[in-house]
Amino acid sequence: MQTDDLIAHLTGELEPVRGAEVVRILAAGLALGLLGSALLMAVTIGIRPDIIQAMGGSAFWLKFTYTLVIAILGLKLVERMGRPGTDASWPALLLAVPVVTLMSMMAMQMMPADSATRHALLMGHSADVCSVLIAGLALPLFAGLFWALRRLAPTRLTEAGAAAGLLAGSAAATIYAFHCTESTATFIAIWYTAGIALTTLMGAGLGRFLLRW
């Protein structure tokens, strides 16, 4: 029997992990990752000193809501990837909603602006570090989520790793919002999304090796 045929035969006989068990394992891994990422931010880049005032404005909540919605969908993807035979298509498709919404807001900002203003909207004052910092803050979340997935039964390892990377990056970006002072939809649409895309690619690459049975 070919190796691929054997794997297909074995995975075809797997029973889906019970939902309550999946939730328990993922909750533990995610909680540990969130705690680690929050502590990492606190001891490295820190929370912005005017966070209370910032939370009274719309820019903070735009960042927070955008990344949180992606994280919720990412969590659903990870949960479904952890159980053989479950459909993960609808949370993947729904990811287009927050991205397209924010890209539309970016277009409304950029279209009437002159070239100098467009550059300022795009680059802000932290474009060179934003995506890298998000990826760095995602490392504890990677550890927690990969720990959880290895205790479940993912069969599509690259896709499961990508889902974990998506969740790690978006959750890290939500935490990063408490440090970041950028305030434009254009900056968030480009650099926050780039950070999340980077961690998704990292997860896809790591998944095929770290999630092997």
PyMOL CGO cylinders between C-alpha atoms (Angstrom):
from pymol import cmd
from pymol.cgo import CYLINDER

trace = [
    CYLINDER, 0.00, 0.00, 0.00, 1.29, 3.46, -0.90, 0.3, 1, 1, 1, 1, 1, 1,
    CYLINDER, 1.29, 3.46, -0.90, 2.15, 5.75, 2.03, 0.3, 1, 1, 1, 1, 1, 1,
    CYLINDER, 2.15, 5.75, 2.03, -0.48, 8.31, 0.99, 0.3, 1, 1, 1, 1, 1, 1,
    CYLINDER, -0.48, 8.31, 0.99, -3.09, 5.57, 0.69, 0.3, 1, 1, 1, 1, 1, 1,
    CYLINDER, -3.09, 5.57, 0.69, -2.20, 4.28, 4.15, 0.3, 1, 1, 1, 1, 1, 1,
    CYLINDER, -2.20, 4.28, 4.15, -2.53, 7.76, 5.66, 0.3, 1, 1, 1, 1, 1, 1,
    CYLINDER, -2.53, 7.76, 5.66, -5.86, 8.28, 3.92, 0.3, 1, 1, 1, 1, 1, 1,
    CYLINDER, -5.86, 8.28, 3.92, -7.06, 4.91, 5.19, 0.3, 1, 1, 1, 1, 1, 1,
    CYLINDER, -7.06, 4.91, 5.19, -6.03, 5.62, 8.77, 0.3, 1, 1, 1, 1, 1, 1,
    CYLINDER, -6.03, 5.62, 8.77, -7.44, 9.15, 8.86, 0.3, 1, 1, 1, 1, 1, 1,
    CYLINDER, -7.44, 9.15, 8.86, -10.66, 7.94, 7.30, 0.3, 1, 1, 1, 1, 1, 1,
    CYLINDER, -10.66, 7.94, 7.30, -11.17, 5.73, 10.34, 0.3, 1, 1, 1, 1, 1, 1,
    CYLINDER, -11.17, 5.73, 10.34, -10.54, 8.51, 12.87, 0.3, 1, 1, 1, 1, 1, 1,
    CYLINDER, -10.54, 8.51, 12.87, -13.43, 9.56, 15.04, 0.3, 1, 1, 1, 1, 1, 1,
    CYLINDER, -13.43, 9.56, 15.04, -13.80, 13.33, 15.48, 0.3, 1, 1, 1, 1, 1, 1,
    CYLINDER, -13.80, 13.33, 15.48, -12.55, 14.56, 18.83, 0.3, 1, 1, 1, 1, 1, 1,
    CYLINDER, -12.55, 14.56, 18.83, -15.51, 15.50, 21.01, 0.3, 1, 1, 1, 1, 1, 1,
    CYLINDER, -15.51, 15.50, 21.01, -16.33, 19.20, 20.89, 0.3, 1, 1, 1, 1, 1, 1,
    CYLINDER, -16.33, 19.20, 20.89, -16.04, 19.76, 24.63, 0.3, 1, 1, 1, 1, 1, 1,
    CYLINDER, -16.04, 19.76, 24.63, -12.58, 18.20, 24.68, 0.3, 1, 1, 1, 1, 1, 1,
    CYLINDER, -12.58, 18.20, 24.68, -11.45, 20.33, 21.74, 0.3, 1, 1, 1, 1, 1, 1,
    CYLINDER, -11.45, 20.33, 21.74, -12.68, 23.48, 23.46, 0.3, 1, 1, 1, 1, 1, 1,
    CYLINDER, -12.68, 23.48, 23.46, -10.94, 22.55, 26.71, 0.3, 1, 1, 1, 1, 1, 1,
    CYLINDER, -10.94, 22.55, 26.71, -7.59, 21.86, 25.06, 0.3, 1, 1, 1, 1, 1, 1,
    CYLINDER, -7.59, 21.86, 25.06, -7.71, 24.92, 22.81, 0.3, 1, 1, 1, 1, 1, 1,
    CYLINDER, -7.71, 24.92, 22.81, -8.79, 27.17, 25.68, 0.3, 1, 1, 1, 1, 1, 1,
    CYLINDER, -8.79, 27.17, 25.68, -5.80, 26.03, 27.73, 0.3, 1, 1, 1, 1, 1, 1,
    CYLINDER, -5.80, 26.03, 27.73, -3.35, 26.56, 24.87, 0.3, 1, 1, 1, 1, 1, 1,
    CYLINDER, -3.35, 26.56, 24.87, -4.82, 29.92, 23.91, 0.3, 1, 1, 1, 1, 1, 1,
    CYLINDER, -4.82, 29.92, 23.91, -4.92, 31.18, 27.49, 0.3, 1, 1, 1, 1, 1, 1,
    CYLINDER, -4.92, 31.18, 27.49, -1.26, 30.28, 28.04, 0.3, 1, 1, 1, 1, 1, 1,
    CYLINDER, -1.26, 30.28, 28.04, -0.32, 31.93, 24.75, 0.3, 1, 1, 1, 1, 1, 1,
    CYLINDER, -0.32, 31.93, 24.75, -2.26, 35.11, 25.50, 0.3, 1, 1, 1, 1, 1, 1,
    CYLINDER, -2.26, 35.11, 25.50, -0.69, 35.38, 28.93, 0.3, 1, 1, 1, 1, 1, 1,
    CYLINDER, -0.69, 35.38, 28.93, 2.77, 34.86, 27.48, 0.3, 1, 1, 1, 1, 1, 1,
    CYLINDER, 2.77, 34.86, 27.48, 2.24, 37.42, 24.71, 0.3, 1, 1, 1, 1, 1, 1,
    CYLINDER, 2.24, 37.42, 24.71, 0.81, 40.02, 27.10, 0.3, 1, 1, 1, 1, 1, 1,
    CYLINDER, 0.81, 40.02, 27.10, 3.74, 39.56, 29.49, 0.3, 1, 1, 1, 1, 1, 1,
    CYLINDER, 3.74, 39.56, 29.49, 6.20, 39.73, 26.58, 0.3, 1, 1, 1, 1, 1, 1,
    CYLINDER, 6.20, 39.73, 26.58, 4.72, 43.05, 25.48, 0.3, 1, 1, 1, 1, 1, 1,
    CYLINDER, 4.72, 43.05, 25.48, 4.71, 44.41, 29.03, 0.3, 1, 1, 1, 1, 1, 1,
    CYLINDER, 4.71, 44.41, 29.03, 8.41, 43.71, 29.61, 0.3, 1, 1, 1, 1, 1, 1,
    CYLINDER, 8.41, 43.71, 29.61, 9.63, 44.75, 26.14, 0.3, 1, 1, 1, 1, 1, 1,
    CYLINDER, 9.63, 44.75, 26.14, 7.71, 47.51, 24.34, 0.3, 1, 1, 1, 1, 1, 1,
    CYLINDER, 7.71, 47.51, 24.34, 5.11, 48.26, 27.03, 0.3, 1, 1, 1, 1, 1, 1,
    CYLINDER, 5.11, 48.26, 27.03, 1.60, 49.68, 26.94, 0.3, 1, 1, 1, 1, 1, 1,
    CYLINDER, 1.60, 49.68, 26.94, 1.26, 53.20, 25.54, 0.3, 1, 1, 1, 1, 1, 1,
    CYLINDER, 1.26, 53.20, 25.54, 1.17, 55.69, 28.43, 0.3, 1, 1, 1, 1, 1, 1,
    CYLINDER, 1.17, 55.69, 28.43, -2.04, 57.36, 27.25, 0.3, 1, 1, 1, 1, 1, 1,
    CYLINDER, -2.04, 57.36, 27.25, -4.00, 54.12, 26.80, 0.3, 1, 1, 1, 1, 1, 1,
    CYLINDER, -4.00, 54.12, 26.80, -6.98, 55.34, 28.85, 0.3, 1, 1, 1, 1, 1, 1,
    CYLINDER, -6.98, 55.34, 28.85, -7.39, 58.41, 26.64, 0.3, 1, 1, 1, 1, 1, 1,
    CYLINDER, -7.39, 58.41, 26.64, -6.79, 56.33, 23.51, 0.3, 1, 1, 1, 1, 1, 1,
    CYLINDER, -6.79, 56.33, 23.51, -9.60, 53.97, 24.48, 0.3, 1, 1, 1, 1, 1, 1,
    CYLINDER, -9.60, 53.97, 24.48, -11.94, 56.94, 24.36, 0.3, 1, 1, 1, 1, 1, 1,
    CYLINDER, -11.94, 56.94, 24.36, -11.31, 57.39, 20.63, 0.3, 1, 1, 1, 1, 1, 1,
    CYLINDER, -11.31, 57.39, 20.63, -12.32, 55.42, 17.56, 0.3, 1, 1, 1, 1, 1, 1,
    CYLINDER, -12.32, 55.42, 17.56, -8.81, 54.57, 16.29, 0.3, 1, 1, 1, 1, 1, 1,
    CYLINDER, -8.81, 54.57, 16.29, -8.06, 52.18, 19.15, 0.3, 1, 1, 1, 1, 1, 1,
    CYLINDER, -8.06, 52.18, 19.15, -11.37, 50.38, 18.73, 0.3, 1, 1, 1, 1, 1, 1,
    CYLINDER, -11.37, 50.38, 18.73, -10.85, 50.09, 14.97, 0.3, 1, 1, 1, 1, 1, 1,
    CYLINDER, -10.85, 50.09, 14.97, -7.57, 48.22, 15.57, 0.3, 1, 1, 1, 1, 1, 1,
    CYLINDER, -7.57, 48.22, 15.57, -9.02, 46.20, 18.41, 0.3, 1, 1, 1, 1, 1, 1,
    CYLINDER, -9.02, 46.20, 18.41, -12.21, 45.18, 16.58, 0.3, 1, 1, 1, 1, 1, 1,
    CYLINDER, -12.21, 45.18, 16.58, -10.47, 44.36, 13.29, 0.3, 1, 1, 1, 1, 1, 1,
    CYLINDER, -10.47, 44.36, 13.29, -7.93, 42.06, 14.89, 0.3, 1, 1, 1, 1, 1, 1,
    CYLINDER, -7.93, 42.06, 14.89, -10.40, 40.55, 17.36, 0.3, 1, 1, 1, 1, 1, 1,
    CYLINDER, -10.40, 40.55, 17.36, -12.86, 39.57, 14.61, 0.3, 1, 1, 1, 1, 1, 1,
    CYLINDER, -12.86, 39.57, 14.61, -10.05, 37.87, 12.69, 0.3, 1, 1, 1, 1, 1, 1,
    CYLINDER, -10.05, 37.87, 12.69, -8.93, 36.12, 15.90, 0.3, 1, 1, 1, 1, 1, 1,
    CYLINDER, -8.93, 36.12, 15.90, -12.44, 34.79, 16.55, 0.3, 1, 1, 1, 1, 1, 1,
    CYLINDER, -12.44, 34.79, 16.55, -12.64, 33.39, 13.02, 0.3, 1, 1, 1, 1, 1, 1,
    CYLINDER, -12.64, 33.39, 13.02, -9.10, 32.03, 13.39, 0.3, 1, 1, 1, 1, 1, 1,
    CYLINDER, -9.10, 32.03, 13.39, -10.11, 30.26, 16.60, 0.3, 1, 1, 1, 1, 1, 1,
    CYLINDER, -10.11, 30.26, 16.60, -13.02, 28.64, 14.79, 0.3, 1, 1, 1, 1, 1, 1,
    CYLINDER, -13.02, 28.64, 14.79, -10.66, 27.52, 12.03, 0.3, 1, 1, 1, 1, 1, 1,
    CYLINDER, -10.66, 27.52, 12.03, -8.21, 26.01, 14.52, 0.3, 1, 1, 1, 1, 1, 1,
    CYLINDER, -8.21, 26.01, 14.52, -11.04, 24.25, 16.34, 0.3, 1, 1, 1, 1, 1, 1,
    CYLINDER, -11.04, 24.25, 16.34, -12.28, 22.68, 13.12, 0.3, 1, 1, 1, 1, 1, 1,
    CYLINDER, -12.28, 22.68, 13.12, -8.79, 21.78, 11.91, 0.3, 1, 1, 1, 1, 1, 1,
    CYLINDER, -8.79, 21.78, 11.91, -8.28, 19.88, 15.15, 0.3, 1, 1, 1, 1, 1, 1,
    CYLINDER, -8.28, 19.88, 15.15, -11.07, 17.45, 14.27, 0.3, 1, 1, 1, 1, 1, 1,
    CYLINDER, -11.07, 17.45, 14.27, -10.88, 15.21, 11.17, 0.3, 1, 1, 1, 1, 1, 1,
    CYLINDER, -10.88, 15.21, 11.17, -13.82, 15.44, 8.81, 0.3, 1, 1, 1, 1, 1, 1,
    CYLINDER, -13.82, 15.44, 8.81, -15.13, 18.84, 9.91, 0.3, 1, 1, 1, 1, 1, 1,
    CYLINDER, -15.13, 18.84, 9.91, -15.84, 21.62, 7.41, 0.3, 1, 1, 1, 1, 1, 1,
    CYLINDER, -15.84, 21.62, 7.41, -13.63, 24.69, 7.85, 0.3, 1, 1, 1, 1, 1, 1,
    CYLINDER, -13.63, 24.69, 7.85, -14.75, 26.55, 4.73, 0.3, 1, 1, 1, 1, 1, 1,
    CYLINDER, -14.75, 26.55, 4.73, -17.23, 29.00, 6.22, 0.3, 1, 1, 1, 1, 1, 1,
    CYLINDER, -17.23, 29.00, 6.22, -14.91, 30.66, 8.79, 0.3, 1, 1, 1, 1, 1, 1,
    CYLINDER, -14.91, 30.66, 8.79, -12.24, 30.88, 6.08, 0.3, 1, 1, 1, 1, 1, 1,
    CYLINDER, -12.24, 30.88, 6.08, -14.66, 32.61, 3.72, 0.3, 1, 1, 1, 1, 1, 1,
    CYLINDER, -14.66, 32.61, 3.72, -15.86, 34.99, 6.43, 0.3, 1, 1, 1, 1, 1, 1,
    CYLINDER, -15.86, 34.99, 6.43, -12.30, 36.29, 6.84, 0.3, 1, 1, 1, 1, 1, 1,
    CYLINDER, -12.30, 36.29, 6.84, -12.94, 38.36, 3.74, 0.3, 1, 1, 1, 1, 1, 1,
    CYLINDER, -12.94, 38.36, 3.74, -15.52, 40.49, 5.59, 0.3, 1, 1, 1, 1, 1, 1,
    CYLINDER, -15.52, 40.49, 5.59, -13.22, 42.35, 8.02, 0.3, 1, 1, 1, 1, 1, 1,
    CYLINDER, -13.22, 42.35, 8.02, -10.42, 42.59, 5.46, 0.3, 1, 1, 1, 1, 1, 1,
    CYLINDER, -10.42, 42.59, 5.46, -12.62, 44.00, 2.68, 0.3, 1, 1, 1, 1, 1, 1,
    CYLINDER, -12.62, 44.00, 2.68, -14.32, 46.36, 5.14, 0.3, 1, 1, 1, 1, 1, 1,
    CYLINDER, -14.32, 46.36, 5.14, -11.02, 47.84, 6.31, 0.3, 1, 1, 1, 1, 1, 1,
    CYLINDER, -11.02, 47.84, 6.31, -9.61, 47.99, 2.79, 0.3, 1, 1, 1, 1, 1, 1,
    CYLINDER, -9.61, 47.99, 2.79, -12.71, 49.97, 1.78, 0.3, 1, 1, 1, 1, 1, 1,
    CYLINDER, -12.71, 49.97, 1.78, -12.05, 52.41, 4.62, 0.3, 1, 1, 1, 1, 1, 1,
    CYLINDER, -12.05, 52.41, 4.62, -8.45, 52.69, 3.43, 0.3, 1, 1, 1, 1, 1, 1,
    CYLINDER, -8.45, 52.69, 3.43, -9.61, 53.52, -0.09, 0.3, 1, 1, 1, 1, 1, 1,
    CYLINDER, -9.61, 53.52, -0.09, -11.88, 56.27, 1.24, 0.3, 1, 1, 1, 1, 1, 1,
    CYLINDER, -11.88, 56.27, 1.24, -8.91, 57.76, 3.11, 0.3, 1, 1, 1, 1, 1, 1,
    CYLINDER, -8.91, 57.76, 3.11, -6.43, 57.50, 0.25, 0.3, 1, 1, 1, 1, 1, 1,
    CYLINDER, -6.43, 57.50, 0.25, -8.50, 58.59, -2.74, 0.3, 1, 1, 1, 1, 1, 1,
    CYLINDER, -8.50, 58.59, -2.74, -8.97, 62.28, -1.84, 0.3, 1, 1, 1, 1, 1, 1,
    CYLINDER, -8.97, 62.28, -1.84, -5.47, 62.66, -0.33, 0.3, 1, 1, 1, 1, 1, 1,
    CYLINDER, -5.47, 62.66, -0.33, -2.45, 64.21, -2.06, 0.3, 1, 1, 1, 1, 1, 1,
    CYLINDER, -2.45, 64.21, -2.06, 0.79, 62.26, -2.43, 0.3, 1, 1, 1, 1, 1, 1,
    CYLINDER, 0.79, 62.26, -2.43, 2.39, 63.57, 0.77, 0.3, 1, 1, 1, 1, 1, 1,
    CYLINDER, 2.39, 63.57, 0.77, -0.70, 62.78, 2.82, 0.3, 1, 1, 1, 1, 1, 1,
    CYLINDER, -0.70, 62.78, 2.82, -0.95, 59.33, 1.27, 0.3, 1, 1, 1, 1, 1, 1,
    CYLINDER, -0.95, 59.33, 1.27, 2.62, 58.60, 2.27, 0.3, 1, 1, 1, 1, 1, 1,
    CYLINDER, 2.62, 58.60, 2.27, 1.93, 59.74, 5.84, 0.3, 1, 1, 1, 1, 1, 1,
    CYLINDER, 1.93, 59.74, 5.84, -1.25, 57.65, 6.00, 0.3, 1, 1, 1, 1, 1, 1,
    CYLINDER, -1.25, 57.65, 6.00, 0.57, 54.59, 4.72, 0.3, 1, 1, 1, 1, 1, 1,
    CYLINDER, 0.57, 54.59, 4.72, 3.82, 54.79, 6.67, 0.3, 1, 1, 1, 1, 1, 1,
    CYLINDER, 3.82, 54.79, 6.67, 2.80, 56.46, 9.92, 0.3, 1, 1, 1, 1, 1, 1,
    CYLINDER, 2.80, 56.46, 9.92, 5.81, 56.49, 12.25, 0.3, 1, 1, 1, 1, 1, 1,
    CYLINDER, 5.81, 56.49, 12.25, 6.19, 52.75, 12.86, 0.3, 1, 1, 1, 1, 1, 1,
    CYLINDER, 6.19, 52.75, 12.86, 5.73, 50.99, 9.52, 0.3, 1, 1, 1, 1, 1, 1,
    CYLINDER, 5.73, 50.99, 9.52, 9.24, 49.56, 9.74, 0.3, 1, 1, 1, 1, 1, 1,
    CYLINDER, 9.24, 49.56, 9.74, 8.55, 47.68, 12.98, 0.3, 1, 1, 1, 1, 1, 1,
    CYLINDER, 8.55, 47.68, 12.98, 4.78, 47.09, 13.20, 0.3, 1, 1, 1, 1, 1, 1,
    CYLINDER, 4.78, 47.09, 13.20, 4.51, 43.76, 11.39, 0.3, 1, 1, 1, 1, 1, 1,
    CYLINDER, 4.51, 43.76, 11.39, 7.72, 42.41, 12.93, 0.3, 1, 1, 1, 1, 1, 1,
    CYLINDER, 7.72, 42.41, 12.93, 6.57, 43.29, 16.45, 0.3, 1, 1, 1, 1, 1, 1,
    CYLINDER, 6.57, 43.29, 16.45, 3.23, 41.57, 15.85, 0.3, 1, 1, 1, 1, 1, 1,
    CYLINDER, 3.23, 41.57, 15.85, 5.06, 38.44, 14.67, 0.3, 1, 1, 1, 1, 1, 1,
    CYLINDER, 5.06, 38.44, 14.67, 7.35, 38.58, 17.70, 0.3, 1, 1, 1, 1, 1, 1,
    CYLINDER, 7.35, 38.58, 17.70, 4.45, 38.92, 20.13, 0.3, 1, 1, 1, 1, 1, 1,
    CYLINDER, 4.45, 38.92, 20.13, 2.80, 35.94, 18.42, 0.3, 1, 1, 1, 1, 1, 1,
    CYLINDER, 2.80, 35.94, 18.42, 5.57, 33.52, 19.45, 0.3, 1, 1, 1, 1, 1, 1,
    CYLINDER, 5.57, 33.52, 19.45, 4.06, 32.56, 22.85, 0.3, 1, 1, 1, 1, 1, 1,
    CYLINDER, 4.06, 32.56, 22.85, 0.71, 32.10, 21.12, 0.3, 1, 1, 1, 1, 1, 1,
    CYLINDER, 0.71, 32.10, 21.12, 2.35, 29.83, 18.55, 0.3, 1, 1, 1, 1, 1, 1,
    CYLINDER, 2.35, 29.83, 18.55, 3.72, 27.71, 21.37, 0.3, 1, 1, 1, 1, 1, 1,
    CYLINDER, 3.72, 27.71, 21.37, 0.36, 27.43, 23.13, 0.3, 1, 1, 1, 1, 1, 1,
    CYLINDER, 0.36, 27.43, 23.13, -1.65, 26.70, 19.98, 0.3, 1, 1, 1, 1, 1, 1,
    CYLINDER, -1.65, 26.70, 19.98, 0.78, 24.15, 18.56, 0.3, 1, 1, 1, 1, 1, 1,
    CYLINDER, 0.78, 24.15, 18.56, 0.84, 22.44, 21.95, 0.3, 1, 1, 1, 1, 1, 1,
    CYLINDER, 0.84, 22.44, 21.95, -2.97, 22.24, 21.77, 0.3, 1, 1, 1, 1, 1, 1,
    CYLINDER, -2.97, 22.24, 21.77, -3.10, 21.03, 18.16, 0.3, 1, 1, 1, 1, 1, 1,
    CYLINDER, -3.10, 21.03, 18.16, -0.64, 18.23, 18.87, 0.3, 1, 1, 1, 1, 1, 1,
    CYLINDER, -0.64, 18.23, 18.87, -3.12, 16.92, 21.43, 0.3, 1, 1, 1, 1, 1, 1,
    CYLINDER, -3.12, 16.92, 21.43, -5.94, 16.94, 18.91, 0.3, 1, 1, 1, 1, 1, 1,
    CYLINDER, -5.94, 16.94, 18.91, -6.11, 15.13, 15.56, 0.3, 1, 1, 1, 1, 1, 1,
    CYLINDER, -6.11, 15.13, 15.56, -5.29, 17.47, 12.66, 0.3, 1, 1, 1, 1, 1, 1,
    CYLINDER, -5.29, 17.47, 12.66, -4.85, 15.66, 9.36, 0.3, 1, 1, 1, 1, 1, 1,
    CYLINDER, -4.85, 15.66, 9.36, -4.19, 18.67, 7.10, 0.3, 1, 1, 1, 1, 1, 1,
    CYLINDER, -4.19, 18.67, 7.10, -1.00, 19.79, 8.78, 0.3, 1, 1, 1, 1, 1, 1,
    CYLINDER, -1.00, 19.79, 8.78, -0.15, 22.78, 6.60, 0.3, 1, 1, 1, 1, 1, 1,
    CYLINDER, -0.15, 22.78, 6.60, -3.69, 24.16, 6.82, 0.3, 1, 1, 1, 1, 1, 1,
    CYLINDER, -3.69, 24.16, 6.82, -3.87, 23.54, 10.57, 0.3, 1, 1, 1, 1, 1, 1,
    CYLINDER, -3.87, 23.54, 10.57, -0.55, 25.32, 11.03, 0.3, 1, 1, 1, 1, 1, 1,
    CYLINDER, -0.55, 25.32, 11.03, -1.76, 28.23, 8.92, 0.3, 1, 1, 1, 1, 1, 1,
    CYLINDER, -1.76, 28.23, 8.92, -4.93, 28.50, 11.01, 0.3, 1, 1, 1, 1, 1, 1,
    CYLINDER, -4.93, 28.50, 11.01, -2.85, 28.51, 14.19, 0.3, 1, 1, 1, 1, 1, 1,
    CYLINDER, -2.85, 28.51, 14.19, -0.62, 31.19, 12.68, 0.3, 1, 1, 1, 1, 1, 1,
    CYLINDER, -0.62, 31.19, 12.68, -3.64, 33.27, 11.73, 0.3, 1, 1, 1, 1, 1, 1,
    CYLINDER, -3.64, 33.27, 11.73, -5.01, 33.06, 15.26, 0.3, 1, 1, 1, 1, 1, 1,
    CYLINDER, -5.01, 33.06, 15.26, -1.60, 33.71, 16.83, 0.3, 1, 1, 1, 1, 1, 1,
    CYLINDER, -1.60, 33.71, 16.83, -0.99, 36.75, 14.64, 0.3, 1, 1, 1, 1, 1, 1,
    CYLINDER, -0.99, 36.75, 14.64, -4.42, 38.30, 15.04, 0.3, 1, 1, 1, 1, 1, 1,
    CYLINDER, -4.42, 38.30, 15.04, -4.45, 37.75, 18.80, 0.3, 1, 1, 1, 1, 1, 1,
    CYLINDER, -4.45, 37.75, 18.80, -0.94, 39.22, 19.03, 0.3, 1, 1, 1, 1, 1, 1,
    CYLINDER, -0.94, 39.22, 19.03, -2.10, 42.20, 16.95, 0.3, 1, 1, 1, 1, 1, 1,
    CYLINDER, -2.10, 42.20, 16.95, -4.98, 42.72, 19.37, 0.3, 1, 1, 1, 1, 1, 1,
    CYLINDER, -4.98, 42.72, 19.37, -2.46, 42.83, 22.22, 0.3, 1, 1, 1, 1, 1, 1,
    CYLINDER, -2.46, 42.83, 22.22, -0.15, 45.09, 20.18, 0.3, 1, 1, 1, 1, 1, 1,
    CYLINDER, -0.15, 45.09, 20.18, -3.00, 47.59, 19.80, 0.3, 1, 1, 1, 1, 1, 1,
    CYLINDER, -3.00, 47.59, 19.80, -2.45, 48.50, 23.47, 0.3, 1, 1, 1, 1, 1, 1,
    CYLINDER, -2.45, 48.50, 23.47, 1.06, 49.70, 22.53, 0.3, 1, 1, 1, 1, 1, 1,
    CYLINDER, 1.06, 49.70, 22.53, 0.54, 51.10, 19.03, 0.3, 1, 1, 1, 1, 1, 1,
    CYLINDER, 0.54, 51.10, 19.03, -0.19, 54.82, 18.59, 0.3, 1, 1, 1, 1, 1, 1,
    CYLINDER, -0.19, 54.82, 18.59, -1.07, 54.67, 14.89, 0.3, 1, 1, 1, 1, 1, 1,
    CYLINDER, -1.07, 54.67, 14.89, -4.56, 55.89, 14.13, 0.3, 1, 1, 1, 1, 1, 1,
    CYLINDER, -4.56, 55.89, 14.13, -5.37, 55.55, 10.42, 0.3, 1, 1, 1, 1, 1, 1,
    CYLINDER, -5.37, 55.55, 10.42, -7.36, 52.83, 8.70, 0.3, 1, 1, 1, 1, 1, 1,
    CYLINDER, -7.36, 52.83, 8.70, -4.73, 52.81, 5.94, 0.3, 1, 1, 1, 1, 1, 1,
    CYLINDER, -4.73, 52.81, 5.94, -1.89, 51.95, 8.31, 0.3, 1, 1, 1, 1, 1, 1,
    CYLINDER, -1.89, 51.95, 8.31, -3.92, 49.27, 10.07, 0.3, 1, 1, 1, 1, 1, 1,
    CYLINDER, -3.92, 49.27, 10.07, -5.14, 47.75, 6.79, 0.3, 1, 1, 1, 1, 1, 1,
    CYLINDER, -5.14, 47.75, 6.79, -1.60, 47.41, 5.45, 0.3, 1, 1, 1, 1, 1, 1,
    CYLINDER, -1.60, 47.41, 5.45, 0.73, 46.75, 8.37, 0.3, 1, 1, 1, 1, 1, 1,
    CYLINDER, 0.73, 46.75, 8.37, -1.51, 44.92, 10.83, 0.3, 1, 1, 1, 1, 1, 1,
    CYLINDER, -1.51, 44.92, 10.83, -2.74, 42.72, 7.99, 0.3, 1, 1, 1, 1, 1, 1,
    CYLINDER, -2.74, 42.72, 7.99, 0.85, 42.14, 6.86, 0.3, 1, 1, 1, 1, 1, 1,
    CYLINDER, 0.85, 42.14, 6.86, 1.81, 41.03, 10.37, 0.3, 1, 1, 1, 1, 1, 1,
    CYLINDER, 1.81, 41.03, 10.37, -1.09, 38.59, 10.50, 0.3, 1, 1, 1, 1, 1, 1,
    CYLINDER, -1.09, 38.59, 10.50, -0.27, 37.31, 7.00, 0.3, 1, 1, 1, 1, 1, 1,
    CYLINDER, -0.27, 37.31, 7.00, 3.35, 36.79, 8.08, 0.3, 1, 1, 1, 1, 1, 1,
    CYLINDER, 3.35, 36.79, 8.08, 2.37, 34.65, 11.06, 0.3, 1, 1, 1, 1, 1, 1,
    CYLINDER, 2.37, 34.65, 11.06, -0.09, 32.70, 8.90, 0.3, 1, 1, 1, 1, 1, 1,
    CYLINDER, -0.09, 32.70, 8.90, 2.72, 31.82, 6.49, 0.3, 1, 1, 1, 1, 1, 1,
    CYLINDER, 2.72, 31.82, 6.49, 5.00, 30.96, 9.42, 0.3, 1, 1, 1, 1, 1, 1,
    CYLINDER, 5.00, 30.96, 9.42, 2.31, 28.65, 10.80, 0.3, 1, 1, 1, 1, 1, 1,
    CYLINDER, 2.31, 28.65, 10.80, 1.80, 26.95, 7.45, 0.3, 1, 1, 1, 1, 1, 1,
    CYLINDER, 1.80, 26.95, 7.45, 5.53, 26.28, 7.17, 0.3, 1, 1, 1, 1, 1, 1,
    CYLINDER, 5.53, 26.28, 7.17, 5.87, 25.02, 10.73, 0.3, 1, 1, 1, 1, 1, 1,
    CYLINDER, 5.87, 25.02, 10.73, 2.69, 22.95, 10.69, 0.3, 1, 1, 1, 1, 1, 1,
    CYLINDER, 2.69, 22.95, 10.69, 3.93, 20.31, 8.28, 0.3, 1, 1, 1, 1, 1, 1,
    CYLINDER, 3.93, 20.31, 8.28, 6.85, 19.56, 10.61, 0.3, 1, 1, 1, 1, 1, 1,
    CYLINDER, 6.85, 19.56, 10.61, 5.66, 20.31, 14.15, 0.3, 1, 1, 1, 1, 1, 1,
    CYLINDER, 5.66, 20.31, 14.15, 2.18, 18.77, 13.85, 0.3, 1, 1, 1, 1, 1, 1,
    CYLINDER, 2.18, 18.77, 13.85, 3.27, 15.40, 12.51, 0.3, 1, 1, 1, 1, 1, 1,
    CYLINDER, 3.27, 15.40, 12.51, 1.93, 12.44, 14.42, 0.3, 1, 1, 1, 1, 1, 1,
]
cmd.load_cgo(trace, "trace")
